[in-house]
Amino acid sequence: MTGSPPVISRPDGSLSLLQRIVDDSLDPTYAKVAAARADGTSHRAPLGRRTLAFGGALAVLAMLTTVTVSRTWQQEPDDARSRASLLERVRDLTAASEVATEEVSALGEQVERLRAEALSGVGADARRESRLQRLSVAAGTTPLQGPGVQVVMDDGPPSRSDALGPDVARVLDRDVQLVVNGLFAAGAEAIDVNGQRLAWTTAIRSAGDAILVGFRPLSRPYVVTALGDPLTLEARFADSPSGAEMATIAATYGIRFEMSTGDSLEVEGESVMQPDYARAKEK
């Protein structure tokens, strides 16, 4: 059986390749162009035509630059006026809000004084005052003091968020809701969050990254104060679904969650919004 003859490389093959690279170092196309230039037969555009085209391009570029700069100059005063108008409106609304807040506070003090004057006395008036006091406590308008528990919540370390995802170690509004609802279910008689009393009109929600109680933003750390039997509140909350879920959240995401008891805690009173359309049913 015969096969293909063995391929024998020439010892001078590499030298031949190097010689071809040296001899043919110039691309054939470049060689033709060089030859055409030497013969004076090059097809390049005349200098005058190229200069005219280049000048036209510069003129168009200058015109576009001028239009852009002109529009920027015209728009800048409008932006400045808009910012100034917006700042002035913010200042006016802030001043009006401060005046309205002072007026509400003054009217509240006046109402309390008139109520005390009208209900002062004995008999039926005293019983009416006692009932009104109980309703005020239930509605959350009266500051209270007594034993209870206090929960401190705060964001976890940034490293935990970096490892598990963005902002997972941050306290959310639903975390505060979870604790508040769990404490009420455990028997809390009154609760406030960072000094904001939870009344029948109060809601806990978020606005961007801020947590709001009512319409007031809270700052870290978030302190929940609940009045009631300290031992009962602590034990019932720990055994409740809310307590178990909060413990899992704290352990998983590194959120700070601490509960302590106290004998003389305070919760603030909250002004209750009066209904505009609802009226008591007449008997």
C-alpha positions as CSV (number, residue, x, y, z in Angstrom):
1,M,0.0,0.0,0.0
2,T,1.3,3.3,-0.9
3,G,0.7,6.6,0.7
4,S,1.4,10.3,0.2
5,P,5.0,11.3,0.2
6,P,6.2,12.8,3.4
7,V,6.2,16.6,3.5
8,I,9.7,17.8,3.9
9,S,10.1,21.4,5.0
10,R,12.8,23.3,3.3
11,P,15.5,24.7,5.5
12,D,15.4,27.9,3.6
13,G,11.6,28.2,3.5
14,S,11.6,30.8,6.3
15,L,14.2,32.8,4.6
16,S,12.2,32.9,1.4
17,L,9.1,34.1,3.3
18,L,11.1,36.9,4.9
19,Q,12.4,37.9,1.5
20,R,8.9,38.1,0.0
21,I,7.7,40.2,3.0
22,V,10.6,42.7,2.3
23,D,10.0,42.7,-1.5
24,D,6.2,43.1,-1.2
25,S,6.0,45.4,1.8
26,L,4.0,48.0,0.0
27,D,0.3,47.2,-0.7
28,P,-0.3,47.1,-4.5
29,T,-3.1,49.7,-4.2
30,Y,-0.7,52.1,-2.5
31,A,1.9,51.4,-5.1
32,K,-0.5,52.4,-7.9
33,V,-1.4,55.6,-6.1
34,A,2.3,56.4,-5.7
35,A,2.9,55.8,-9.3
36,A,0.0,58.0,-10.3
37,R,1.3,60.8,-8.3
38,A,4.8,60.4,-9.9
39,D,3.2,60.6,-13.4
40,G,1.0,63.6,-12.5
41,T,-2.2,61.6,-13.2
42,S,-3.6,61.7,-9.6
43,H,-7.4,62.1,-9.4
44,R,-7.5,64.1,-6.2
45,A,-9.8,67.1,-6.1
46,P,-8.2,70.5,-6.9
47,L,-7.0,72.5,-3.9
48,G,-9.5,75.3,-4.5
49,R,-12.5,72.9,-4.5
50,R,-11.3,71.2,-1.3
51,T,-10.7,74.6,0.4
52,L,-14.3,75.7,-0.6
53,A,-15.8,72.5,0.9
54,F,-13.9,72.8,4.1
55,G,-14.9,76.5,4.4
56,G,-18.5,75.6,3.9
57,A,-18.3,72.9,6.7
58,L,-16.8,75.5,9.0
59,A,-19.6,78.0,8.2
60,V,-22.3,75.4,9.0
61,L,-20.6,74.4,12.2
62,A,-20.3,78.1,13.3
63,M,-24.0,78.7,12.5
64,L,-25.1,75.7,14.6
65,T,-22.8,76.8,17.5
66,T,-24.3,80.3,17.4
67,V,-27.9,79.0,17.4
68,T,-27.2,76.7,20.3
69,V,-25.5,79.4,22.4
70,S,-28.3,81.9,21.6
71,R,-31.0,79.5,22.7
72,T,-29.0,78.7,25.9
73,W,-28.7,82.4,26.7
74,Q,-32.4,83.0,26.0
75,Q,-33.5,80.0,28.2
76,E,-31.3,80.8,31.2
77,P,-33.2,83.9,32.3
78,D,-36.5,81.9,32.1
79,D,-35.0,79.1,34.3
80,A,-33.8,81.7,36.8
81,R,-37.2,83.3,37.0
82,S,-38.9,79.9,37.4
83,R,-36.6,79.0,40.3
84,A,-37.1,82.3,42.0
85,S,-40.8,82.1,41.6
86,L,-40.8,78.5,43.0
87,L,-38.7,79.5,46.0
88,E,-40.9,82.5,46.7
89,R,-44.0,80.2,46.6
90,V,-42.4,77.7,49.0
91,R,-41.6,80.5,51.4
92,D,-45.1,81.9,51.3
93,L,-46.7,78.5,51.8
94,T,-44.3,77.7,54.7
95,A,-45.2,81.0,56.4
96,A,-48.9,80.4,55.9
97,S,-48.5,76.9,57.4
98,E,-46.7,78.2,60.4
99,V,-49.4,80.9,61.0
100,A,-52.2,78.2,60.6
101,T,-50.4,75.9,63.1
102,E,-50.2,78.7,65.6
103,E,-53.8,79.5,65.1
104,V,-54.9,75.9,65.6
105,S,-52.9,75.7,68.8
106,A,-54.4,78.9,70.1
107,L,-57.9,77.7,69.2
108,G,-57.3,74.4,70.9
109,E,-56.3,76.1,74.1
110,Q,-59.4,78.3,73.9
111,V,-61.6,75.2,73.4
112,E,-60.1,73.5,76.4
113,R,-60.6,76.6,78.6
114,L,-64.2,77.1,77.5
115,R,-65.0,73.4,78.1
116,A,-63.5,73.5,81.6
117,E,-65.6,76.5,82.4
118,A,-68.8,75.0,81.0
119,L,-68.4,71.7,82.7
120,S,-67.1,72.9,86.1
121,G,-69.4,72.0,88.9
122,V,-70.9,68.9,90.5
123,G,-73.6,66.4,89.7
124,A,-74.5,66.0,86.1
125,D,-71.7,68.3,84.9
126,A,-69.1,66.4,86.8
127,R,-70.3,63.1,85.3
128,R,-70.2,64.6,81.9
129,E,-66.7,65.8,82.4
130,S,-65.6,62.4,83.6
131,R,-67.1,60.8,80.5
132,L,-65.5,63.4,78.2
133,Q,-62.2,62.6,79.9
134,R,-62.5,58.9,79.1
135,L,-63.5,59.6,75.5
136,S,-60.5,61.9,75.2
137,V,-58.2,59.2,76.4
138,A,-59.7,56.7,74.0
139,A,-59.5,59.2,71.1
140,G,-55.8,59.9,71.9
141,T,-56.1,63.6,72.5
142,T,-54.9,63.4,76.1
143,P,-51.2,62.9,77.0
144,L,-50.8,59.8,79.2
145,Q,-48.1,58.4,81.5
146,G,-47.6,54.9,83.0
147,P,-45.9,51.6,82.7
148,G,-45.4,49.9,79.3
149,V,-42.8,48.8,76.7
150,Q,-40.6,50.7,74.3
151,V,-39.4,49.4,71.0
152,V,-36.4,50.9,69.2
153,M,-36.0,50.3,65.5
154,D,-33.2,51.4,63.2
155,D,-31.6,50.6,59.9
156,G,-29.0,47.9,59.7
157,P,-25.4,48.2,58.6
158,P,-24.9,49.1,54.9
159,S,-22.8,46.0,54.4
160,R,-25.9,43.9,54.8
161,S,-27.7,45.8,52.0
162,D,-24.6,45.5,49.8
163,A,-24.7,41.7,50.3
164,L,-28.4,41.0,50.0
165,G,-29.6,43.9,47.8
166,P,-30.3,47.6,47.8
167,D,-31.9,49.0,50.9
168,V,-32.9,45.6,52.4
169,A,-31.4,46.7,55.8
170,R,-33.7,49.8,56.0
171,V,-36.7,50.0,58.3
172,L,-39.8,50.4,56.2
173,D,-43.3,51.8,57.0
174,R,-44.7,48.3,57.0
175,D,-42.2,47.3,59.7
176,V,-43.5,50.1,61.9
177,Q,-47.1,49.1,61.1
178,L,-46.2,45.5,62.1
179,V,-44.9,46.5,65.5
180,V,-47.8,48.9,66.2
181,N,-50.5,46.5,65.2
182,G,-48.8,43.7,67.2
183,L,-48.6,45.9,70.3
184,F,-52.3,46.9,70.0
185,A,-53.2,43.3,69.6
186,A,-51.1,42.4,72.7
187,G,-53.2,44.9,74.8
188,A,-51.6,48.3,74.5
189,E,-53.8,51.1,75.7
190,A,-52.0,54.0,74.0
191,I,-49.1,54.1,71.5
192,D,-47.0,56.8,70.0
193,V,-44.1,56.7,67.5
194,N,-41.3,59.3,67.9
195,G,-43.7,61.4,70.0
196,Q,-46.5,61.2,67.4
197,R,-49.7,59.8,69.1
198,L,-51.7,57.2,67.2
199,A,-55.3,58.4,67.1
200,W,-58.3,57.1,65.2
201,T,-57.3,59.4,62.2
202,T,-53.6,58.4,62.2
203,A,-52.0,56.4,59.4
204,I,-48.5,55.1,59.0
205,R,-47.3,55.3,55.4
206,S,-44.2,56.2,53.4
207,A,-43.3,59.1,51.1
208,G,-40.2,58.2,49.2
209,D,-37.6,57.1,51.7
210,A,-39.4,58.9,54.6
211,I,-41.8,57.2,57.0
212,L,-44.8,59.3,58.0
213,V,-47.1,59.1,61.0
214,G,-50.1,61.1,59.9
215,F,-48.5,63.7,57.7
216,R,-45.4,64.1,59.9
217,P,-42.1,62.6,58.7
218,L,-40.1,60.6,61.3
219,S,-36.3,60.5,61.8
220,R,-34.2,57.6,62.8
221,P,-34.2,55.8,65.1
222,Y,-37.9,54.9,65.3
223,V,-39.1,54.7,68.9
224,V,-42.5,53.1,69.6
225,T,-43.9,53.6,73.1
226,A,-46.8,51.6,74.2
227,L,-48.6,51.9,77.6
228,G,-50.0,48.8,79.3
229,D,-48.9,45.9,81.5
230,P,-45.2,45.6,80.6
231,L,-44.9,41.8,81.2
232,T,-48.1,41.1,79.3
233,L,-47.2,43.3,76.4
234,E,-43.7,41.9,76.0
235,A,-44.8,38.2,76.3
236,R,-47.9,38.5,74.1
237,F,-46.0,40.4,71.4
238,A,-43.1,37.9,71.3
239,D,-45.6,35.0,70.9
240,S,-47.7,36.8,68.3
241,P,-47.3,36.4,64.5
242,S,-46.2,40.1,64.4
243,G,-43.5,39.5,66.9
244,A,-42.3,36.3,65.1
245,E,-42.2,38.1,61.7
246,M,-40.4,41.1,63.1
247,A,-37.8,38.8,64.8
248,T,-37.2,37.1,61.4
249,I,-36.9,40.4,59.6
250,A,-34.3,41.7,62.1
251,A,-32.3,38.5,62.0
252,T,-32.3,38.2,58.2
253,Y,-31.6,41.8,57.3
254,G,-29.7,43.1,60.3
255,I,-32.3,45.7,61.3
256,R,-32.0,46.9,64.9
257,F,-35.0,45.8,67.0
258,E,-34.8,46.2,70.8
259,M,-37.7,46.0,73.3
260,S,-37.5,47.2,76.9
261,T,-39.9,47.8,79.7
262,G,-40.5,50.9,81.8
263,D,-42.5,52.0,84.8
264,S,-43.1,55.6,83.8
265,L,-43.3,56.0,80.1
266,E,-45.1,58.9,78.4
267,V,-47.2,59.2,75.2
268,E,-48.2,62.5,73.7
269,G,-51.7,63.7,72.9
270,E,-52.8,64.2,69.3
271,S,-55.3,66.8,68.0
272,V,-58.1,64.9,66.4
273,M,-59.5,66.1,63.0
274,Q,-63.1,67.1,63.4
275,P,-65.5,65.7,60.7
276,D,-66.8,68.2,58.1
277,Y,-69.7,66.2,56.8
278,A,-70.5,63.5,59.4
279,R,-73.0,64.4,62.1
280,A,-74.4,62.5,65.1
281,K,-77.7,60.8,64.4
282,E,-80.6,62.5,66.0
283,K,-82.8,60.2,68.2
